[in-house]
Amino acid sequence: MSVLSILIESKPMSNSRFTVAVHAMTLMATFEDINPEKTPTSKEIARSVRTNPVVIRRILGDLRRAGLVTSQAGVKGGVRLTRSAGEITLCDVYRAVEKDVLLPLHNSPPNAVCPIGSVIGDVLSAIFIDAQNAMEARLAAVTIADVMRDTLEITEPRFVEMLQRYLQT
């Protein structure tokens, strides 16, 4: 079984806010690259993600508060990146939308009388902090421009056809 198939078939540990945020920002960067005058709306982003526009607006609110996107209401309204896609890392996006720790400890304290329960939190905390730091370092090495490039490389032979079909739906 490939890593990709494991990722696709696995159940998420918590939520997909980060994935949706990266998807939305990659779509914004692609719009800007193709036609800088056109900015996607939350409804258009929701259609691409296949979720409710309210979900998108909540995530966009977090991205806006983090200074990663700006929005404009009205007929020519939409959402755009505040910096170039090459200046926004996946770590920036992760920190903007994910408020929970990656690997939480017990919901309630374990039994302090138990020799394992009394120290497991301290042992796992150190491991979990290292894992969080490693993940954030990896995400800091990848930008929205990298994701857009990789996405376009995969769809390149049929990108224009796919885009036209998407815009017609």
Sequence and secondary structure as in RCSB ss.txt:
>XXXX:A:sequence
MSVLSILIESKPMSNSRFTVAVHAMTLMATFEDINPEKTPTSKEIARSVRTNPVVIRRILGDLRRAGLVTSQAGV
KGGVRLTRSAGEITLCDVYRAVEKDVLLPLHNSPPNAVCPIGSVIGDVLSAIFIDAQNAMEARLAAVTIADVMRD
TLEITEPRFVEMLQRYLQT
>XXXX:A:secstr
  HHHHHHHS  SS  HHHHHHHHHHHHHHHHHH TT    HHHHHHHHTS HHHHHHHHHHHHHTTSEEEE ST
T EEEESS GGG BHHHHHHHH  S SS   SS   TTSTTTTTHHHHHHHHHHHHHHHHHHHHHT BHHHHHHH
HHHHHGGGHHHHHHHHHH 
